Amino acid sequence: MMGLTVSDEAVAQLKKMAAATGDSVDALAERAIRQYLRDEWRRMLQRESDAFRRLHPELLARYSGEYAAVYQGRLIDHDADQLRLLQRVEQQHPDVPVLIRQILPEPDEVYVLRSPRADYDR
């Protein structure tokens, strides 16, 4: 287990919140840290997604239809087989957010959701 140093001000705020919610200070701190890590993971993937869009014209010209792995703003690997690519990426870059996306004519995937509509005029 690792010890953390937290400012007195943050500890005081945690204690006030814990008293107000009935949670322990440790439980609140754990939830806050986990939420921060999830948010940071999403931000990092968004940066990789932005890089994929920037790289898309070149990727499409060279690797159309394949899958691209983008990390730290650059293409780190590609493959026609998504599973093989994922296995390599997980081996070489464990526990970091790496974007893997198929290189299609449009850089962003478009989803069309259809739902039945009730005809109330009948």
C-alpha positions in Angstrom: 0.0 0.0 0.0 1.2 3.5 -0.9 0.9 6.5 1.4 -0.3 9.8 -0.1 0.4 13.3 1.0 -2.7 15.5 0.9 -3.0 19.2 1.9 -4.6 20.1 5.2 -7.2 22.1 3.2 -8.2 19.0 1.1 -8.4 16.8 4.2 -10.6 19.4 6.0 -12.9 19.5 2.9 -13.0 15.7 2.9 -13.9 15.5 6.5 -16.7 18.0 6.1 -18.1 16.1 3.1 -17.8 12.8 5.0 -19.7 14.2 7.9 -22.4 15.5 5.6 -22.8 12.3 3.6 -22.1 9.7 6.3 -19.3 8.3 4.3 -15.8 7.7 5.6 -13.0 10.1 4.5 -11.2 7.1 3.0 -14.2 6.1 1.0 -14.7 9.6 -0.4 -11.0 9.9 -1.3 -11.1 6.6 -3.0 -14.2 7.5 -5.1 -12.7 10.9 -6.0 -9.4 9.4 -7.1 -11.2 6.7 -9.2 -13.4 9.3 -10.8 -10.4 11.5 -11.6 -8.6 8.5 -13.2 -11.7 7.6 -15.3 -12.0 11.2 -16.5 -8.3 11.4 -17.3 -8.5 8.2 -19.3 -11.4 9.6 -21.3 -9.4 12.9 -21.9 -6.4 10.9 -23.1 -8.6 8.9 -25.5 -10.2 12.0 -26.8 -6.7 13.4 -27.6 -5.9 10.2 -29.5 -9.2 10.4 -31.3 -8.3 14.0 -32.3 -4.9 12.8 -33.5 -6.6 10.0 -35.5 -8.8 12.6 -37.3 -5.7 14.6 -38.1 -3.8 11.6 -39.4 -6.8 10.2 -41.2 -6.0 11.4 -44.8 -2.6 9.7 -44.7 -3.9 6.6 -42.9 -6.7 6.2 -45.5 -4.2 6.5 -48.4 -1.8 3.9 -46.9 -3.9 1.5 -44.8 -7.5 1.8 -45.9 -9.7 -0.8 -44.2 -7.1 -1.8 -41.7 -7.1 -1.0 -38.0 -4.9 1.7 -36.6 -3.4 2.1 -33.1 -2.8 5.7 -32.1 -0.9 6.6 -29.0 0.6 9.9 -27.9 -0.7 11.5 -31.1 1.0 9.2 -33.6 0.4 5.9 -35.3 2.2 3.1 -33.4 0.9 0.1 -35.3 -1.7 -1.1 -37.8 -3.1 -4.4 -39.0 -5.9 -5.9 -41.0 -6.7 -8.1 -38.1 -8.2 -6.1 -35.2 -7.5 -8.9 -32.6 -3.9 -9.3 -33.6 -3.4 -5.6 -33.4 -5.1 -5.4 -30.0 -2.9 -8.2 -28.6 0.3 -6.5 -29.8 -0.8 -3.2 -28.4 -1.7 -4.7 -25.0 1.6 -6.4 -24.8 3.7 -3.3 -25.8 1.6 -0.7 -24.1 -0.2 -2.2 -21.1 -2.4 -0.1 -18.9 -2.4 3.0 -21.1 -5.1 4.4 -23.3 -4.4 3.5 -26.9 -7.0 4.3 -29.6 -7.7 1.4 -32.0 -10.0 2.3 -34.8 -10.7 1.0 -38.3 -9.6 3.3 -41.1 -12.7 3.9 -43.1 -13.5 6.7 -45.7 -15.0 8.8 -42.9 -12.8 9.4 -39.8 -15.7 9.3 -37.4 -18.1 6.4 -37.1 -21.7 7.4 -37.7 -24.5 5.5 -36.0 -28.0 5.6 -37.2 -30.6 4.5 -34.7 -34.0 3.6 -35.9 -37.0 3.2 -33.7 -40.5 2.3 -34.4 -43.0 5.1 -34.2 -46.5 4.6 -33.1 -49.2 5.8 -35.5 -51.7 7.6 -33.2 -53.8 8.9 -36.1 -55.4 5.5 -36.8 
